[in-house]
Amino acid sequence: MEGVGAIALRRALGATRRQIAGQFIAESVVIGPLGGLIGVALGVLAVIGISVVRDWTPVVDPWTALGGALLGAVLGLVAGGFPAHRAAAIEPVDALRGGT
């Protein structure tokens, strides 16, 4: 697990398990929508690019674009849950010694 030393240091300085888990969840919820927005942007650009090459009229549903960003947020939250739980369970002394 990356950042074990940083997590252990925060725990040793008084951060609670809930605060550590909250940090992981917050990072996941920020990264998820960014990934969704990047995916939506690439998809829209692909639709427009193919439409221009084929001389078609591009059709992009704004609800689909919004749904992609929201799906990214949900997936980020779900995918961040397990690492957040594991990070919160780290004992500071063991992690600083090099164990997990």
C-alpha positions in Angstrom: 0.0 0.0 0.0 1.4 3.4 -1.0 1.8 6.1 1.6 1.8 3.8 4.6 4.4 5.9 6.3 2.4 9.1 5.8 -0.7 7.4 7.1 1.2 6.1 10.1 2.6 9.5 10.8 -0.8 11.2 10.7 -2.2 8.5 13.0 0.8 9.0 15.4 0.1 12.7 15.4 -3.5 12.1 16.5 -5.6 11.6 13.3 -8.5 9.3 14.0 -9.4 6.3 11.8 -12.4 8.2 10.6 -10.3 11.1 9.5 -7.9 8.8 7.6 -10.9 7.0 5.9 -12.4 10.4 5.1 -9.3 11.5 3.4 -9.2 8.4 1.2 -12.9 8.8 0.4 -12.5 12.5 -0.4 -9.6 11.8 -2.8 -11.7 9.1 -4.5 -14.7 11.3 -4.9 -12.5 14.1 -6.4 -10.6 11.8 -8.8 -13.7 9.8 -9.9 -15.6 12.7 -11.5 -12.4 14.0 -13.1 -11.9 10.7 -14.8 -15.6 10.7 -15.8 -15.3 14.2 -17.3 -12.1 13.3 -19.2 -13.9 10.2 -20.5 -16.9 12.2 -21.5 -14.8 14.9 -23.2 -12.9 12.2 -25.2 -16.2 10.6 -26.2 -17.7 13.9 -27.4 -14.5 14.7 -29.3 -14.6 11.3 -30.9 -18.3 11.7 -31.9 -17.6 15.1 -33.4 -14.4 13.9 -35.1 -16.1 10.9 -36.7 -19.1 13.1 -37.7 -16.9 15.6 -39.4 -14.9 12.9 -41.3 -18.1 11.1 -42.4 -20.1 14.3 -43.1 -22.7 13.4 -40.5 -24.5 15.6 -38.0 -23.1 15.0 -34.5 -25.7 14.2 -31.9 -24.6 14.4 -28.3 -27.0 14.1 -25.4 -26.0 16.4 -22.5 -27.7 14.0 -20.0 -25.3 11.3 -21.1 -22.3 13.6 -20.5 -23.6 14.5 -17.1 -24.3 10.8 -16.3 -20.7 10.0 -17.2 -19.4 12.4 -14.7 -21.8 11.3 -12.0 -21.0 7.6 -12.7 -17.3 8.5 -12.3 -18.1 10.0 -8.9 -20.0 6.9 -7.7 -17.4 4.5 -9.0 -14.7 6.6 -7.3 -16.6 6.4 -4.0 -17.1 2.7 -4.3 -13.5 2.0 -5.4 -12.2 4.2 -2.6 -14.1 2.4 0.2 -11.9 -0.6 0.5 -8.6 1.2 0.6 -10.1 3.7 3.0 -11.1 0.9 5.4 -7.6 -0.7 5.1 -5.8 2.6 5.6 -7.9 3.4 8.7 -7.0 0.1 10.2 -3.2 0.6 10.1 -1.6 0.8 13.5 0.9 3.6 13.6 3.7 1.8 15.4 3.6 -1.2 13.1 3.5 0.9 9.9 6.4 3.1 11.0 8.4 -0.1 11.7 7.8 -1.1 8.1 5.1 -3.7 8.5 1.5 -3.3 7.2 
